[in-house]
Amino acid sequence: MNEYPHSEHELLARLFDGSLTEADRRALAERMRGDADLAATVQTVQRLAEIIPPVDTDAVRAAVADVDTRAAWKRVEARLERKAPATSLAAGRPASAPFQATRGPAATIYQFRYMAIAASVVLIAVFVSLLLRPEQVPTWESIRVPRGEIRTVELGDGSRVVLNADSHLEHAVAEDAPTRTVQLRGEARFEVASDGRAFVVETTEARVRVLGTTFSVRARGDVTSVAVQKGRVAVETGTDATELAPDEAVEVVAGGAVRALAQDVARAADDWTRGVLTFQRVALADALADVERTFDVEVALSGSWTGDETVSGSFPGQEVDEVLGSLCSIYACDVRERSAGVVRGFDLVR
């Protein structure tokens, strides 16, 4: 029997209890390359480790000392012989074709490996339910900001968050948790109150870790960008981390690749909090998507456009028709407002 899945399980367990060595981290990073399911599982385990107060590790080890792990794995392997649809617990969606359980020898390393990964998360959840009192399990609060609106909120620890239009923030409510954790889809500027605990912002592609600082995070589609206004942050992708100082920014794409951004991009990252739309070498289609979110409108391109035209410039305190008019002065187009529709709409014609 191949021991590779068991090794993965061991690494995830060490990640959870904080005993991962540098060699372990390198091994885990190597296995995560090109493996989205494993990367998602690692992020899940990291999140559990941060929002759950530390427990008596010796007590946990004593409680499971008599468990026959090898026999348990054999039982799991035997169950893989049965034909049944597989589910990727790490990614929260049905597993793709290569991981479907099949009969006989075909149900080998892939199925067993992902059962091992899923079992790691399940085992952690079981330990949490057994070892923690109900009042220790954190609850989550959700904040949604619609298109056309910017909202400022203060979290329980005193941190201040400015949320841009069409953004969603979830944060754990647990005063005794070792780490303050939030999840972001959209765009936000964070002013983190320092209380000795780390503050972590999670997106689909990255995790941003700080102690006390001011920074901006944008998570749109499959790209996350992070810019620092004050202090320092660490942008984590799997087991790798990139440190940022003031006026520095990076972009993280699907798969965890990190790219440094220019200083002018970093400095303009939070312009939207002051009512200024700023674009730095942005594709026109992406710039118009920001315009739509900011003003809750619809904008369509008509004529000889590709959408890949590059936009650079700032639009301070302007209304939507003024922003579109400024764009058309650059690209020699006409702004035509539609006469009907539930949502206000414009066509840029050239």
C-alpha positions as CSV (number, residue, x, y, z in Angstrom):
1,M,0.0,0.0,0.0
2,N,1.4,3.4,-0.9
3,E,2.2,5.5,2.2
4,Y,2.0,8.9,0.4
5,P,-1.6,9.7,1.5
6,H,-0.7,8.9,5.1
7,S,2.3,11.3,4.9
8,E,-0.1,14.0,3.7
9,H,-2.4,13.3,6.6
10,E,0.5,13.6,9.0
11,L,1.5,17.0,7.5
12,L,-2.0,18.4,7.9
13,A,-2.2,17.2,11.5
14,R,1.2,18.9,12.2
15,L,0.0,22.1,10.5
16,F,-3.1,22.1,12.8
17,D,-1.2,21.7,16.0
18,G,1.7,24.1,15.1
19,S,4.5,21.5,15.0
20,L,5.2,21.8,11.3
21,T,9.0,22.0,10.7
22,E,10.6,23.9,7.8
23,A,11.3,20.6,6.0
24,D,7.6,19.7,6.5
25,R,6.6,23.1,5.0
26,R,8.7,22.5,1.9
27,A,7.3,19.1,1.5
28,L,3.7,20.4,1.8
29,A,4.4,23.3,-0.6
30,E,5.8,20.8,-3.2
31,R,2.7,18.7,-3.1
32,M,0.4,21.7,-3.3
33,R,1.8,22.8,-6.6
34,G,-0.9,22.4,-9.3
35,D,-3.2,20.7,-6.7
36,A,-6.1,23.1,-6.0
37,D,-7.9,20.6,-3.8
38,L,-4.9,20.1,-1.5
39,A,-4.3,23.9,-1.4
40,A,-8.0,24.5,-0.4
41,T,-7.6,21.9,2.4
42,V,-4.5,23.5,3.7
43,Q,-6.3,26.8,3.9
44,T,-9.2,25.1,5.8
45,V,-6.8,23.6,8.3
46,Q,-5.0,27.0,8.8
47,R,-8.3,28.7,9.4
48,L,-9.4,26.1,12.0
49,A,-6.0,26.4,13.7
50,E,-6.4,30.2,14.0
51,I,-10.0,30.5,15.1
52,I,-9.9,27.7,17.7
53,P,-8.2,28.3,21.0
54,P,-5.2,26.1,21.8
55,V,-6.0,22.8,23.4
56,D,-4.0,20.4,25.6
57,T,-2.0,18.6,22.9
58,D,-0.7,15.9,25.3
59,A,-4.3,15.1,26.2
60,V,-5.2,14.8,22.6
61,R,-2.3,12.4,21.9
62,A,-3.2,10.4,25.0
63,A,-6.8,10.1,23.9
64,V,-5.8,8.6,20.5
65,A,-2.8,6.7,21.6
66,D,-4.6,3.3,21.2
67,V,-6.1,4.0,17.8
68,D,-4.9,1.5,15.2
69,T,-4.3,4.1,12.4
70,R,-3.0,1.5,9.8
71,A,-6.1,-0.7,10.3
72,A,-8.3,2.4,9.9
73,W,-6.6,3.3,6.6
74,K,-7.2,-0.3,5.4
75,R,-10.9,0.0,6.2
76,V,-11.0,3.3,4.2
77,E,-9.2,1.7,1.3
78,A,-11.6,-1.3,1.3
79,R,-14.6,1.1,1.1
80,L,-13.0,2.6,-2.1
81,E,-13.7,-0.7,-3.8
82,R,-17.4,0.2,-3.9
83,K,-18.6,2.3,-6.8
84,A,-19.9,5.5,-5.4
85,P,-19.8,9.2,-6.4
86,A,-16.9,11.0,-4.8
87,T,-17.1,14.5,-3.2
88,S,-14.2,16.9,-2.8
89,L,-14.7,18.2,0.8
90,A,-11.8,20.5,0.5
91,A,-13.3,22.5,-2.4
92,G,-16.9,22.0,-1.4
93,R,-18.0,20.7,-4.8
94,P,-18.4,17.4,-6.6
95,A,-15.1,15.8,-7.4
96,S,-14.0,15.9,-11.1
97,A,-13.8,12.8,-13.2
98,P,-10.2,11.6,-12.2
99,F,-11.3,11.3,-8.6
100,Q,-14.5,9.3,-9.1
101,A,-14.4,6.1,-7.1
102,T,-14.3,3.0,-9.3
103,R,-14.1,-0.8,-8.8
104,G,-11.0,-2.8,-8.2
105,P,-7.4,-1.7,-8.8
106,A,-8.5,1.5,-10.5
107,A,-9.5,3.0,-7.1
108,T,-5.9,3.7,-6.2
109,I,-3.8,6.6,-5.2
110,Y,-6.1,9.5,-6.3
111,Q,-9.2,8.3,-4.4
112,F,-7.2,7.2,-1.4
113,R,-5.2,10.4,-1.3
114,Y,-8.3,12.6,-1.2
115,M,-10.0,10.4,1.3
116,A,-7.0,11.0,3.5
117,I,-7.2,14.7,3.0
118,A,-10.9,14.8,3.8
119,A,-10.4,12.5,6.8
120,S,-7.8,15.0,8.2
121,V,-10.4,17.8,8.2
122,V,-13.1,15.5,9.6
123,L,-10.7,14.3,12.4
124,I,-9.9,17.9,13.3
125,A,-13.7,18.7,13.5
126,V,-14.2,15.6,15.7
127,F,-11.5,16.8,18.1
128,V,-13.0,20.3,18.2
129,S,-16.4,18.9,19.0
130,L,-15.0,16.7,21.8
131,L,-12.5,19.0,23.4
132,L,-14.1,22.4,23.2
133,R,-17.0,23.7,25.2
134,P,-19.9,25.0,23.1
135,E,-19.2,28.6,24.1
136,Q,-15.7,28.3,22.7
137,V,-16.8,27.6,19.2
138,P,-16.8,30.9,17.3
139,T,-19.8,32.2,15.4
140,W,-19.5,34.2,12.1
141,E,-21.1,37.5,11.2
142,S,-21.7,38.5,7.6
143,I,-21.7,42.0,6.1
144,R,-22.8,42.6,2.5
145,V,-22.5,46.0,0.7
146,P,-24.6,46.4,-2.5
147,R,-23.5,48.0,-5.7
148,G,-23.5,51.8,-5.6
149,E,-22.6,52.0,-1.9
150,I,-19.5,52.3,0.3
151,R,-19.8,51.3,4.0
152,T,-17.6,51.7,7.0
153,V,-17.9,49.1,9.9
154,E,-16.1,48.7,13.2
155,L,-15.3,45.1,14.3
156,G,-15.5,43.9,17.9
157,D,-11.7,44.3,18.4
158,G,-11.8,48.0,17.3
159,S,-10.5,47.4,13.8
160,R,-12.1,49.7,11.2
161,V,-13.0,48.3,7.7
162,V,-14.1,50.4,4.7
163,L,-16.0,48.1,2.3
164,N,-16.3,49.1,-1.4
165,A,-19.4,48.5,-3.5
166,D,-20.4,44.9,-4.2
167,S,-18.3,43.4,-1.4
168,H,-18.9,40.7,1.2
169,L,-17.1,40.4,4.5
170,E,-17.4,37.6,7.1
171,H,-15.7,37.8,10.4
172,A,-15.4,35.4,13.4
173,V,-16.8,36.6,16.7
174,A,-14.6,35.0,19.3
175,E,-12.8,37.3,21.8
176,D,-10.5,34.6,23.1
177,A,-9.5,33.2,19.7
178,P,-5.7,33.3,19.2
179,T,-6.2,35.0,15.8
180,R,-8.7,37.4,14.4
181,T,-9.9,36.1,11.0
182,V,-12.1,37.7,8.3
183,Q,-13.0,36.4,4.8
184,L,-13.4,38.9,1.9
185,R,-15.0,38.8,-1.5
186,G,-14.7,42.2,-3.1
187,E,-12.6,45.1,-1.9
188,A,-11.8,46.7,1.5
189,R,-9.4,48.9,3.3
190,F,-8.5,47.7,6.8
191,E,-7.2,49.8,9.8
192,V,-6.3,47.0,12.2
193,A,-6.4,47.7,16.0
194,S,-3.3,46.2,17.7
195,D,-4.2,43.9,20.6
196,G,-1.3,41.4,20.4
197,R,-3.2,38.9,18.2
198,A,-2.6,38.4,14.5
199,F,-5.3,39.6,12.1
200,V,-5.9,37.5,9.0
201,V,-7.8,38.4,5.8
202,E,-8.6,35.3,3.7
203,T,-9.5,35.4,0.0
204,T,-9.8,32.6,-2.5
205,E,-6.2,33.0,-3.6
206,A,-4.3,34.2,-0.5
207,R,-4.2,35.0,3.2
208,V,-2.9,38.4,4.5
209,R,-1.5,38.3,8.1
210,V,-0.8,41.4,10.2
211,L,-0.6,42.6,13.8
212,G,-1.6,46.2,13.5
213,T,-1.4,48.2,10.3
214,T,-3.4,49.8,7.4
215,F,-3.7,48.0,4.1
216,S,-6.1,47.3,1.2
217,V,-7.2,44.0,-0.2
218,R,-9.0,43.5,-3.5
219,A,-10.5,40.1,-4.3
220,R,-12.3,40.1,-7.6
221,G,-12.7,37.0,-9.7
222,D,-9.6,34.8,-9.4
223,V,-7.2,37.6,-8.6
224,T,-6.3,39.1,-5.2
225,S,-4.2,42.2,-4.8
226,V,-2.8,43.6,-1.6
227,A,-1.3,47.0,-1.0
228,V,0.1,48.4,2.3
229,Q,-0.4,52.0,3.4
230,K,1.1,51.7,6.9
231,G,3.0,49.0,8.8
232,R,3.9,45.6,7.3
233,V,1.9,42.5,6.2
234,A,2.6,39.0,5.1
235,V,0.8,37.7,2.1
236,E,0.6,33.9,2.3
237,T,-0.1,31.5,-0.5
238,G,0.0,27.9,0.8
239,T,3.1,27.7,2.9
240,D,5.0,30.6,1.2
241,A,4.8,34.2,2.4
242,T,5.7,37.5,0.8
243,E,6.3,40.5,3.2
244,L,5.1,44.0,2.2
245,A,6.1,47.4,3.5
246,P,4.3,50.8,3.0
247,D,3.8,51.7,-0.7
248,E,4.3,48.1,-1.8
249,A,1.7,45.8,-3.4
250,V,1.4,42.4,-5.0
251,E,-1.1,40.5,-7.0
252,V,-1.9,36.8,-6.4
253,V,-3.6,34.8,-9.2
254,A,-5.3,31.4,-9.2
255,G,-2.7,28.7,-8.4
256,G,-0.8,31.0,-6.0
257,A,1.6,32.8,-8.3
258,V,2.6,36.2,-6.8
259,R,3.5,39.2,-8.9
260,A,4.9,42.5,-7.5
261,L,3.0,45.7,-8.6
262,A,4.4,49.1,-9.3
263,Q,4.6,51.7,-6.5
264,D,2.1,54.0,-8.1
265,V,-0.4,51.2,-8.1
266,A,0.2,50.6,-4.4
267,R,-0.3,54.3,-3.6
268,A,-3.5,54.5,-5.5
269,A,-5.0,51.2,-4.1
270,D,-7.3,53.0,-1.5
271,D,-8.2,56.1,-3.6
272,W,-11.8,54.7,-3.8
273,T,-12.2,55.3,0.0
274,R,-11.8,59.1,-0.8
275,G,-14.3,59.1,-3.6
276,V,-11.7,58.9,-6.4
277,L,-11.7,56.3,-9.1
278,T,-8.1,55.5,-10.2
279,F,-7.0,53.2,-12.9
280,Q,-3.4,52.3,-13.5
281,R,-2.8,50.5,-16.8
282,V,-6.1,48.6,-16.5
283,A,-8.0,47.0,-19.3
284,L,-11.1,49.0,-20.3
285,A,-13.5,46.2,-19.6
286,D,-12.2,45.9,-16.1
287,A,-12.3,49.6,-15.5
288,L,-16.0,49.7,-16.7
289,A,-16.8,46.8,-14.3
290,D,-15.5,49.1,-11.4
291,V,-17.7,52.0,-12.8
292,E,-20.7,49.7,-12.8
293,R,-20.1,48.6,-9.2
294,T,-19.4,52.1,-7.9
295,F,-22.5,53.8,-9.5
296,D,-24.8,50.8,-9.8
297,V,-25.2,51.2,-13.5
298,E,-24.8,49.1,-16.6
299,V,-22.2,50.1,-19.3
300,A,-21.9,48.4,-22.7
301,L,-19.4,48.9,-25.5
302,S,-20.8,49.3,-29.0
303,G,-18.7,49.4,-32.2
304,S,-15.0,48.9,-32.7
305,W,-14.0,48.1,-29.2
306,T,-12.1,45.0,-27.9
307,G,-12.4,45.8,-24.2
308,D,-8.6,45.3,-23.9
309,E,-7.8,49.0,-24.4
310,T,-5.6,50.3,-21.6
311,V,-7.0,52.9,-19.1
312,S,-4.9,55.1,-16.8
313,G,-6.1,58.1,-14.9
314,S,-8.0,59.4,-11.9
315,F,-11.6,60.6,-11.7
316,P,-12.1,62.5,-8.4
317,G,-15.6,63.2,-7.2
318,Q,-17.2,62.8,-10.6
319,E,-20.7,61.5,-11.4
320,V,-21.0,58.5,-13.7
321,D,-21.8,60.5,-16.8
322,E,-18.7,62.7,-16.1
323,V,-16.5,59.6,-15.7
324,L,-17.8,58.1,-19.0
325,G,-17.5,61.4,-20.7
326,S,-13.8,61.6,-19.6
327,L,-13.2,58.1,-21.0
328,C,-14.8,59.0,-24.3
329,S,-12.7,62.2,-24.6
330,I,-9.7,59.8,-24.5
331,Y,-11.1,57.2,-26.9
332,A,-13.2,59.4,-29.2
333,C,-16.5,57.8,-28.5
334,D,-20.0,58.9,-27.7
335,V,-21.9,58.3,-24.4
336,R,-25.6,57.4,-25.0
337,E,-27.8,56.9,-22.0
338,R,-30.6,54.3,-22.4
339,S,-34.1,55.6,-22.0
340,A,-35.6,52.6,-20.2
341,G,-34.6,49.9,-17.8
342,V,-34.7,49.1,-14.1
343,V,-31.0,49.8,-13.8
344,R,-29.6,53.0,-15.3
345,G,-27.6,52.1,-18.5
346,F,-25.1,53.6,-20.9
347,D,-23.6,52.7,-24.2
348,L,-20.2,53.8,-25.3
349,V,-20.3,54.0,-29.1
350,R,-17.5,54.5,-31.6
